[in-house]
């Protein structure tokens, strides 16, 4: 494809060199733009490599790079879910990991390639971006470009929304991320603990996740998570292998008290995992971990050298939704998150993503004084 300044080459990601280039494209394109923070290259390898990410067992996928005037100017990935694990209400055909320069011809070339690939698989509609799945990084950032960068949250420049929509893509769903500051939560939440009230004292029990018995704990978390989110648009069941591969890494960067399970009447009913904002811990690394930055990262972790965190995973069983016991579990969860965050002197926690039509979840979050921090959009297009 030709453009005003030269030919655009669309190259399949094959071999190690192109894979490594695919992983670092956002860092190359967005470095220095306000709001962007470079993730660690090593972390991106585990996200995008089929060898390390069990998600790719559920799909057939292909990734591409765009090259123009001798340099990398964009990337995209496409996938089709196997029929036995189709997303709820969404297409099996998806695109993701779309990052480009501000050039309509580059976006057109990449998305046309992804669309044609999905169409050839017999799929008539495409959704995205899912990077690479709904259980990892979702959506295109359309609001909150200069908000605090947050771990595992995709960032895109403002122009990309315009270029995608110029291609004929329309909104499918918006996903909202909230920020809440602990001082503001104190003003909203009563000082007496839900878990200590007489009617709940003997029924609610909260404990930290036992990382020494990780496989069994992951089994519990997957069961709660899949039950909690089963009715959400785009839902694909999280597998034990997927969460296990993530947990094996997160146990080294998550504080021991940063994850917990809430039991009601002896049965696990909810869980939450709060991650420190790794972007604070790797500030100045420019994506590189070795050789010296690894030592710096360990030192910063030991000092709890971060002020922000993200509620990365949350689940409350559906049987408790819209019921008094569910409300008690939710508020016990919020109180526990607040207290555990105080131990690490966190100023702000980000909660996301929440589907825009998930009113049952949005209302209590907003009642606590939380503010919309970022909005990511999932698009769709008929092929």
DRENDO-1510 file (C-alpha; in Angstrom, 1 decimal, always signed):
<recs>
REC; n; res; u; v; w
REC; 1; UNK; +0.0; +0.0; +0.0 .
REC; 2; UNK; +1.3; +3.4; -0.9 .
REC; 3; UNK; +1.1; +6.6; +1.1 .
REC; 4; UNK; +2.1; +10.2; +0.7 .
REC; 5; UNK; +5.6; +9.6; +1.9 .
REC; 6; UNK; +6.2; +6.0; +0.9 .
REC; 7; UNK; +5.1; +2.4; +0.7 .
REC; 8; UNK; +3.6; +0.7; +3.8 .
REC; 9; UNK; +4.7; -2.9; +4.2 .
REC; 10; UNK; +2.6; -5.2; +6.3 .
REC; 11; UNK; +4.7; -8.1; +7.6 .
REC; 12; UNK; +3.5; -11.2; +9.5 .
REC; 13; UNK; +5.2; -11.6; +12.9 .
REC; 14; UNK; +7.4; -14.6; +12.2 .
REC; 15; UNK; +10.6; -15.4; +14.0 .
REC; 16; UNK; +12.2; -14.0; +17.1 .
REC; 17; UNK; +13.3; -10.6; +15.7 .
REC; 18; UNK; +9.9; -9.6; +14.5 .
REC; 19; UNK; +8.3; -10.9; +17.7 .
REC; 20; UNK; +10.6; -8.7; +19.8 .
REC; 21; UNK; +9.8; -5.7; +17.5 .
REC; 22; UNK; +6.1; -6.4; +17.9 .
REC; 23; UNK; +6.4; -6.2; +21.7 .
REC; 24; UNK; +8.3; -3.0; +21.8 .
REC; 25; UNK; +6.4; -1.0; +19.1 .
REC; 26; UNK; +4.3; +1.0; +21.7 .
REC; 27; UNK; +7.5; +2.1; +23.4 .
REC; 28; UNK; +9.1; +3.1; +20.1 .
REC; 29; UNK; +6.0; +5.1; +19.0 .
REC; 30; UNK; +4.7; +6.7; +22.2 .
REC; 31; UNK; +7.9; +7.5; +24.1 .
REC; 32; UNK; +7.8; +11.0; +25.6 .
REC; 33; UNK; +4.0; +11.4; +25.1 .
REC; 34; UNK; +2.3; +12.6; +28.3 .
REC; 35; UNK; +0.4; +9.8; +29.9 .
REC; 36; UNK; +2.4; +6.9; +28.4 .
REC; 37; UNK; +4.6; +4.7; +30.5 .
REC; 38; UNK; +6.7; +1.9; +29.0 .
REC; 39; UNK; +6.0; -1.6; +30.3 .
REC; 40; UNK; +8.8; -4.0; +30.8 .
REC; 41; UNK; +9.8; -5.8; +27.6 .
REC; 42; UNK; +10.0; -9.1; +29.5 .
REC; 43; UNK; +6.4; -8.7; +30.8 .
REC; 44; UNK; +5.2; -8.0; +27.2 .
REC; 45; UNK; +7.0; -11.2; +26.0 .
REC; 46; UNK; +4.9; -13.3; +28.4 .
REC; 47; UNK; +1.7; -11.6; +27.4 .
REC; 48; UNK; +2.1; -12.0; +23.6 .
REC; 49; UNK; +4.0; -15.3; +23.3 .
REC; 50; UNK; +1.9; -18.4; +22.7 .
REC; 51; UNK; +4.5; -20.4; +24.5 .
REC; 52; UNK; +4.0; -18.5; +27.8 .
REC; 53; UNK; +0.3; -17.3; +27.6 .
REC; 54; UNK; -2.2; -20.2; +27.8 .
REC; 55; UNK; -4.9; -17.9; +26.2 .
REC; 56; UNK; -3.5; -18.8; +22.8 .
REC; 57; UNK; -4.7; -22.3; +23.2 .
REC; 58; UNK; -8.2; -21.0; +22.9 .
REC; 59; UNK; -7.7; -19.2; +19.6 .
REC; 60; UNK; -6.2; -19.2; +16.2 .
REC; 61; UNK; -4.2; -16.0; +15.9 .
REC; 62; UNK; -1.8; -14.0; +13.7 .
REC; 63; UNK; +0.1; -10.7; +14.3 .
REC; 64; UNK; +1.5; -8.2; +11.9 .
REC; 65; UNK; +3.9; -5.3; +11.8 .
REC; 66; UNK; +3.7; -2.2; +9.6 .
REC; 67; UNK; +6.9; -0.8; +8.2 .
REC; 68; UNK; +7.2; +2.6; +6.4 .
REC; 69; UNK; +10.3; +4.4; +5.2 .
REC; 70; UNK; +12.5; +1.8; +6.9 .
REC; 71; UNK; +11.0; +1.9; +10.4 .
REC; 72; UNK; +8.3; +0.2; +12.4 .
REC; 73; UNK; +5.2; +2.4; +12.4 .
REC; 74; UNK; +2.5; +0.1; +13.8 .
REC; 75; UNK; +1.2; -3.4; +14.7 .
REC; 76; UNK; -2.0; -5.4; +15.1 .
REC; 77; UNK; -3.0; -8.9; +16.0 .
REC; 78; UNK; -6.1; -10.9; +15.0 .
REC; 79; UNK; -7.7; -14.0; +16.5 .
REC; 80; UNK; -10.6; -16.3; +16.1 .
REC; 81; UNK; -11.8; -18.2; +19.2 .
REC; 82; UNK; -12.5; -21.9; +18.9 .
REC; 83; UNK; -16.2; -22.7; +18.7 .
REC; 84; UNK; -16.3; -24.3; +22.1 .
REC; 85; UNK; -15.2; -21.2; +23.9 .
REC; 86; UNK; -17.0; -18.4; +22.0 .
REC; 87; UNK; -17.3; -15.0; +23.8 .
REC; 88; UNK; -20.7; -14.3; +25.3 .
REC; 89; UNK; -22.6; -12.0; +22.9 .
REC; 90; UNK; -19.4; -10.9; +21.1 .
REC; 91; UNK; -17.8; -12.1; +17.9 .
REC; 92; UNK; -15.3; -15.0; +17.8 .
REC; 93; UNK; -13.3; -12.8; +15.5 .
REC; 94; UNK; -11.3; -10.1; +17.2 .
REC; 95; UNK; -8.4; -7.7; +16.7 .
REC; 96; UNK; -6.1; -6.3; +19.3 .
REC; 97; UNK; -2.7; -4.8; +20.1 .
REC; 98; UNK; -3.4; -2.0; +17.7 .
REC; 99; UNK; -0.7; +0.7; +18.0 .
REC; 100; UNK; +0.3; +3.1; +15.2 .
REC; 101; UNK; +1.7; +6.5; +14.3 .
REC; 102; UNK; -0.8; +9.2; +13.4 .
REC; 103; UNK; -1.3; +8.1; +9.8 .
REC; 104; UNK; -4.7; +6.9; +8.5 .
REC; 105; UNK; -3.0; +4.9; +5.8 .
REC; 106; UNK; -1.1; +2.8; +8.4 .
REC; 107; UNK; -4.3; +2.1; +10.4 .
REC; 108; UNK; -6.2; +1.2; +7.2 .
REC; 109; UNK; -3.5; -1.2; +6.1 .
REC; 110; UNK; -3.2; -2.9; +9.4 .
REC; 111; UNK; -6.9; -3.2; +10.0 .
REC; 112; UNK; -7.6; -4.3; +6.5 .
REC; 113; UNK; -5.1; -7.1; +6.9 .
REC; 114; UNK; -6.7; -8.2; +10.2 .
REC; 115; UNK; -10.2; -7.9; +8.8 .
REC; 116; UNK; -9.3; -10.0; +5.7 .
REC; 117; UNK; -7.7; -12.7; +7.9 .
REC; 118; UNK; -10.8; -12.9; +10.1 .
REC; 119; UNK; -13.2; -12.9; +7.1 .
REC; 120; UNK; -11.3; -15.8; +5.6 .
REC; 121; UNK; -12.1; -17.8; +8.8 .
REC; 122; UNK; -15.8; -17.4; +8.0 .
REC; 123; UNK; -16.5; -14.7; +10.6 .
REC; 124; UNK; -18.8; -11.8; +9.6 .
REC; 125; UNK; -18.2; -9.3; +12.4 .
REC; 126; UNK; -15.0; -8.2; +14.2 .
REC; 127; UNK; -14.7; -6.8; +17.7 .
REC; 128; UNK; -11.7; -5.2; +19.4 .
REC; 129; UNK; -9.3; -4.4; +20.6 .
REC; 130; UNK; -8.7; -7.4; +22.9 .
REC; 131; UNK; -5.0; -7.5; +23.7 .
REC; 132; UNK; -5.0; -10.4; +23.6 .
REC; 133; UNK; -8.2; -11.3; +25.5 .
REC; 134; UNK; -11.0; -9.9; +27.7 .
REC; 135; UNK; -9.2; -11.4; +30.7 .
REC; 136; UNK; -6.1; -9.3; +30.0 .
REC; 137; UNK; -6.1; -5.9; +28.3 .
REC; 138; UNK; -9.2; -4.6; +26.8 .
REC; 139; UNK; -10.3; -1.7; +24.7 .
REC; 140; UNK; -9.0; +1.5; +23.0 .
REC; 141; UNK; -8.3; +4.4; +25.4 .
REC; 142; UNK; -10.7; +7.2; +24.5 .
REC; 143; UNK; -10.7; +9.2; +27.7 .
REC; 144; UNK; -8.0; +9.7; +30.4 .
REC; 145; UNK; -5.0; +10.1; +28.2 .
REC; 146; UNK; -3.0; +12.0; +30.9 .
REC; 147; UNK; -4.3; +10.1; +33.9 .
REC; 148; UNK; -1.9; +8.2; +36.1 .
REC; 149; UNK; -0.5; +5.3; +34.0 .
REC; 150; UNK; -1.6; +2.0; +35.5 .
REC; 151; UNK; -0.2; -1.5; +35.3 .
REC; 152; UNK; -1.9; -3.8; +32.7 .
REC; 153; UNK; -4.1; -1.0; +31.4 .
REC; 154; UNK; -3.6; -0.3; +27.7 .
REC; 155; UNK; -2.7; +3.3; +26.7 .
REC; 156; UNK; -3.3; +4.9; +23.3 .
REC; 157; UNK; -2.8; +8.4; +21.9 .
REC; 158; UNK; -5.9; +10.5; +21.2 .
REC; 159; UNK; -5.5; +10.3; +17.5 .
REC; 160; UNK; -6.0; +6.6; +17.3 .
REC; 161; UNK; -9.7; +6.7; +18.2 .
REC; 162; UNK; -10.3; +9.1; +15.3 .
REC; 163; UNK; -8.3; +6.9; +12.8 .
REC; 164; UNK; -10.2; +3.7; +13.9 .
REC; 165; UNK; -13.6; +5.3; +13.6 .
REC; 166; UNK; -12.6; +6.7; +10.2 .
REC; 167; UNK; -12.2; +3.1; +9.2 .
REC; 168; UNK; -15.9; +2.5; +9.8 .
REC; 169; UNK; -15.7; +1.0; +13.3 .
REC; 170; UNK; -18.5; +1.8; +15.8 .
REC; 171; UNK; -18.8; +1.6; +19.5 .
REC; 172; UNK; -19.8; -1.9; +20.9 .
REC; 173; UNK; -19.2; -1.2; +24.6 .
REC; 174; UNK; -17.4; +1.2; +26.8 .
REC; 175; UNK; -15.5; +0.1; +29.9 .
REC; 176; UNK; -14.9; +2.4; +32.8 .
REC; 177; UNK; -12.0; +2.6; +35.2 .
REC; 178; UNK; -12.5; +4.5; +38.4 .
REC; 179; UNK; -10.0; +6.1; +40.7 .
REC; 180; UNK; -10.6; +6.4; +44.4 .
REC; 181; UNK; -8.5; +8.0; +47.0 .
REC; 182; UNK; -8.4; +6.5; +50.5 .
REC; 183; UNK; -9.1; +9.8; +52.2 .
REC; 184; UNK; -12.3; +10.2; +50.3 .
REC; 185; UNK; -13.3; +6.6; +51.1 .
REC; 186; UNK; -12.9; +7.4; +54.8 .
REC; 187; UNK; -15.5; +10.1; +54.5 .
REC; 188; UNK; -18.0; +7.7; +52.9 .
REC; 189; UNK; -17.5; +4.5; +54.9 .
REC; 190; UNK; -18.7; +4.2; +58.5 .
REC; 191; UNK; -15.9; +3.7; +60.9 .
REC; 192; UNK; -17.4; +0.5; +62.3 .
REC; 193; UNK; -16.5; -2.6; +60.3 .
REC; 194; UNK; -19.2; -4.6; +58.5 .
REC; 195; UNK; -17.4; -7.8; +59.4 .
REC; 196; UNK; -17.5; -6.8; +63.1 .
REC; 197; UNK; -21.2; -6.1; +63.3 .
REC; 198; UNK; -23.2; -8.7; +65.3 .
REC; 199; UNK; -25.3; -9.9; +62.4 .
REC; 200; UNK; -22.2; -10.6; +60.3 .
REC; 201; UNK; -19.4; -11.3; +62.8 .
REC; 202; UNK; -19.8; -15.0; +62.8 .
REC; 203; UNK; -20.7; -15.3; +59.1 .
REC; 204; UNK; -18.0; -13.3; +57.4 .
REC; 205; UNK; -14.4; -14.4; +57.3 .
REC; 206; UNK; -11.5; -12.7; +55.4 .
REC; 207; UNK; -8.1; -14.2; +54.8 .
REC; 208; UNK; -5.1; -13.6; +52.6 .
REC; 209; UNK; -4.5; -15.9; +49.6 .
REC; 210; UNK; -2.1; -18.6; +50.5 .
REC; 211; UNK; +0.7; -18.5; +47.9 .
REC; 212; UNK; +2.3; -21.6; +49.3 .
REC; 213; UNK; -0.8; -23.6; +48.1 .
REC; 214; UNK; -1.2; -21.6; +44.9 .
REC; 215; UNK; -2.8; -24.2; +42.6 .
REC; 216; UNK; -5.7; -24.9; +45.0 .
REC; 217; UNK; -6.2; -21.2; +45.7 .
REC; 218; UNK; -6.3; -20.6; +41.9 .
REC; 219; UNK; -9.0; -23.2; +41.6 .
REC; 220; UNK; -11.1; -21.3; +44.1 .
REC; 221; UNK; -10.5; -18.0; +42.4 .
REC; 222; UNK; -11.3; -19.2; +38.9 .
REC; 223; UNK; -14.5; -20.8; +40.2 .
REC; 224; UNK; -15.6; -17.5; +41.8 .
REC; 225; UNK; -14.5; -15.3; +38.9 .
REC; 226; UNK; -16.2; -17.4; +36.2 .
REC; 227; UNK; -19.4; -17.5; +38.2 .
REC; 228; UNK; -19.3; -13.8; +39.0 .
REC; 229; UNK; -18.8; -12.6; +35.4 .
REC; 230; UNK; -20.6; -15.3; +33.4 .
REC; 231; UNK; -23.4; -13.0; +32.3 .
REC; 232; UNK; -21.2; -10.1; +31.1 .
REC; 233; UNK; -20.9; -9.2; +27.5 .
REC; 234; UNK; -17.8; -10.7; +25.9 .
REC; 235; UNK; -17.2; -13.1; +28.7 .
REC; 236; UNK; -14.8; -16.0; +28.0 .
REC; 237; UNK; -14.3; -18.4; +31.0 .
REC; 238; UNK; -10.9; -17.9; +32.6 .
REC; 239; UNK; -9.0; -21.2; +32.7 .
REC; 240; UNK; -7.0; -22.5; +35.6 .
REC; 241; UNK; -3.9; -22.6; +33.4 .
REC; 242; UNK; -4.4; -18.9; +32.4 .
REC; 243; UNK; -4.7; -17.6; +36.0 .
REC; 244; UNK; -2.0; -20.0; +37.2 .
REC; 245; UNK; +0.5; -18.6; +34.7 .
REC; 246; UNK; -0.3; -15.1; +35.8 .
REC; 247; UNK; -0.3; -15.9; +39.6 .
REC; 248; UNK; +3.1; -17.5; +39.3 .
REC; 249; UNK; +4.5; -14.1; +38.3 .
REC; 250; UNK; +2.3; -11.9; +40.4 .
REC; 251; UNK; +3.3; -13.6; +43.6 .
REC; 252; UNK; +6.7; -12.0; +43.3 .
REC; 253; UNK; +5.4; -8.5; +42.9 .
REC; 254; UNK; +2.2; -8.5; +44.9 .
REC; 255; UNK; +2.4; -7.8; +48.7 .
REC; 256; UNK; +1.4; -10.8; +50.8 .
REC; 257; UNK; -1.6; -8.9; +52.1 .
REC; 258; UNK; -2.5; -7.6; +48.6 .
REC; 259; UNK; -4.9; -10.4; +47.8 .
REC; 260; UNK; -7.6; -12.0; +49.8 .
REC; 261; UNK; -10.7; -14.2; +49.9 .
REC; 262; UNK; -14.0; -13.5; +51.7 .
REC; 263; UNK; -16.0; -16.4; +52.9 .
REC; 264; UNK; -19.7; -16.2; +53.9 .
REC; 265; UNK; -21.0; -19.0; +56.2 .
REC; 266; UNK; -17.8; -21.0; +55.5 .
REC; 267; UNK; -17.9; -20.8; +51.7 .
REC; 268; UNK; -15.6; -18.6; +49.6 .
REC; 269; UNK; -17.9; -16.0; +48.0 .
REC; 270; UNK; -15.6; -13.2; +46.8 .
REC; 271; UNK; -11.9; -12.3; +46.2 .
REC; 272; UNK; -9.8; -9.4; +45.3 .
REC; 273; UNK; -6.3; -8.9; +44.1 .
REC; 274; UNK; -4.7; -5.4; +44.5 .
REC; 275; UNK; -1.5; -4.9; +42.5 .
REC; 276; UNK; +1.1; -2.2; +43.2 .
REC; 277; UNK; +1.4; +0.1; +40.2 .
REC; 278; UNK; +4.5; -1.4; +38.6 .
REC; 279; UNK; +4.9; +1.7; +36.5 .
REC; 280; UNK; +6.0; +3.6; +39.6 .
REC; 281; UNK; +8.5; +0.8; +40.5 .
REC; 282; UNK; +10.0; +0.7; +37.0 .
REC; 283; UNK; +10.1; +4.4; +36.4 .
REC; 284; UNK; +13.1; +5.3; +34.3 .
REC; 285; UNK; +13.7; +1.7; +33.1 .
REC; 286; UNK; +12.5; +2.3; +29.5 .
REC; 287; UNK; +11.3; -1.3; +29.3 .
REC; 288; UNK; +14.6; -2.8; +30.3 .
REC; 289; UNK; +15.0; -5.1; +33.3 .
REC; 290; UNK; +18.5; -6.5; +33.0 .
REC; 291; UNK; +21.2; -6.2; +34.2 .
REC; 292; UNK; +20.9; -3.5; +36.9 .
REC; 293; UNK; +17.2; -2.6; +36.8 .
REC; 294; UNK; +16.3; -5.9; +38.3 .
REC; 295; UNK; +18.2; -5.0; +41.5 .
REC; 296; UNK; +16.6; -1.6; +41.5 .
REC; 297; UNK; +13.1; -3.1; +41.2 .
REC; 298; UNK; +13.7; -5.5; +44.1 .
REC; 299; UNK; +14.9; -2.6; +46.3 .
REC; 300; UNK; +11.9; -0.4; +45.4 .
REC; 301; UNK; +9.5; -3.3; +46.1 .
REC; 302; UNK; +11.0; -3.8; +49.5 .
REC; 303; UNK; +10.6; -0.2; +50.3 .
REC; 304; UNK; +7.0; -0.2; +49.0 .
REC; 305; UNK; +8.1; +2.7; +46.8 .
REC; 306; UNK; +4.7; +3.2; +45.2 .
REC; 307; UNK; +1.6; +5.3; +46.0 .
REC; 308; UNK; -0.9; +3.9; +43.6 .
REC; 309; UNK; -2.3; +0.5; +42.9 .
REC; 310; UNK; -4.9; -1.3; +40.9 .
REC; 311; UNK; -7.7; -3.7; +41.8 .
REC; 312; UNK; -6.7; -6.1; +39.1 .
REC; 313; UNK; -9.2; -9.0; +39.8 .
REC; 314; UNK; -12.5; -9.0; +41.6 .
REC; 315; UNK; -15.3; -11.5; +41.9 .
REC; 316; UNK; -18.5; -11.9; +43.9 .
REC; 317; UNK; -20.7; -14.9; +43.2 .
REC; 318; UNK; -23.9; -14.2; +41.2 .
REC; 319; UNK; -26.0; -15.8; +43.9 .
REC; 320; UNK; -25.2; -12.7; +46.1 .
REC; 321; UNK; -25.8; -10.0; +43.5 .
REC; 322; UNK; -28.6; -7.5; +44.5 .
REC; 323; UNK; -29.0; -9.2; +47.9 .
REC; 324; UNK; -28.3; -7.9; +51.4 .
REC; 325; UNK; -25.7; -10.6; +51.9 .
REC; 326; UNK; -24.0; -9.5; +48.7 .
REC; 327; UNK; -24.0; -5.9; +49.8 .
REC; 328; UNK; -22.4; -7.0; +53.1 .
REC; 329; UNK; -19.7; -8.9; +51.2 .
REC; 330; UNK; -19.1; -6.0; +48.9 .
REC; 331; UNK; -18.7; -3.5; +51.7 .
REC; 332; UNK; -16.5; -5.9; +53.7 .
REC; 333; UNK; -14.4; -6.2; +50.5 .
REC; 334; UNK; -14.1; -2.4; +50.2 .
REC; 335; UNK; -13.2; -2.0; +53.9 .
REC; 336; UNK; -10.6; -4.7; +53.6 .
REC; 337; UNK; -9.1; -3.2; +50.5 .
REC; 338; UNK; -8.9; +0.2; +52.3 .
REC; 339; UNK; -7.2; -1.2; +55.4 .
REC; 340; UNK; -4.7; -3.3; +53.4 .
REC; 341; UNK; -3.9; -0.3; +51.1 .
REC; 342; UNK; -3.2; +1.9; +54.2 .
REC; 343; UNK; -0.5; -0.5; +55.3 .
REC; 344; UNK; +1.4; +0.4; +52.1 .
REC; 345; UNK; +0.5; +4.1; +52.3 .
REC; 346; UNK; -1.3; +4.0; +49.0 .
REC; 347; UNK; -3.0; +7.2; +48.0 .
REC; 348; UNK; -5.0; +6.0; +45.1 .
REC; 349; UNK; -6.5; +2.7; +43.8 .
REC; 350; UNK; -7.8; +2.2; +40.3 .
REC; 351; UNK; -10.8; -0.1; +39.8 .
REC; 352; UNK; -11.4; -1.3; +36.3 .
REC; 353; UNK; -12.8; -2.3; +34.0 .
REC; 354; UNK; -16.5; -2.0; +34.6 .
REC; 355; UNK; -18.9; -2.3; +31.7 .
REC; 356; UNK; -20.9; +0.9; +31.2 .
REC; 357; UNK; -24.2; -1.0; +31.6 .
REC; 358; UNK; -23.2; -2.8; +34.8 .
REC; 359; UNK; -25.2; -0.5; +37.0 .
REC; 360; UNK; -25.2; -2.9; +39.9 .
REC; 361; UNK; -21.4; -2.5; +40.2 .
REC; 362; UNK; -21.2; +1.1; +39.2 .
REC; 363; UNK; -23.6; +2.5; +41.8 .
REC; 364; UNK; -21.7; +1.4; +44.9 .
REC; 365; UNK; -18.4; +2.4; +43.4 .
REC; 366; UNK; -19.7; +5.9; +42.6 .
REC; 367; UNK; -21.5; +6.1; +46.0 .
REC; 368; UNK; -18.1; +5.8; +47.6 .
REC; 369; UNK; -16.9; +8.9; +45.9 .
REC; 370; UNK; -14.9; +7.3; +43.1 .
REC; 371; UNK; -14.4; +9.3; +40.0 .
REC; 372; UNK; -14.1; +8.1; +36.4 .
REC; 373; UNK; -10.4; +8.0; +35.5 .
REC; 374; UNK; -10.3; +6.3; +32.1 .
REC; 375; UNK; -12.7; +5.0; +29.5 .
REC; 376; UNK; -11.7; +2.2; +27.1 .
REC; 377; UNK; -13.9; +1.4; +24.1 .
REC; 378; UNK; -14.5; -1.9; +22.4 .
REC; 379; UNK; -15.4; -1.4; +18.7 .
REC; 380; UNK; -17.2; -3.5; +16.2 .
REC; 381; UNK; -17.4; -3.7; +12.4 .
REC; 382; UNK; -19.4; -5.8; +10.0 .
REC; 383; UNK; -17.1; -7.4; +7.5 .
</recs>
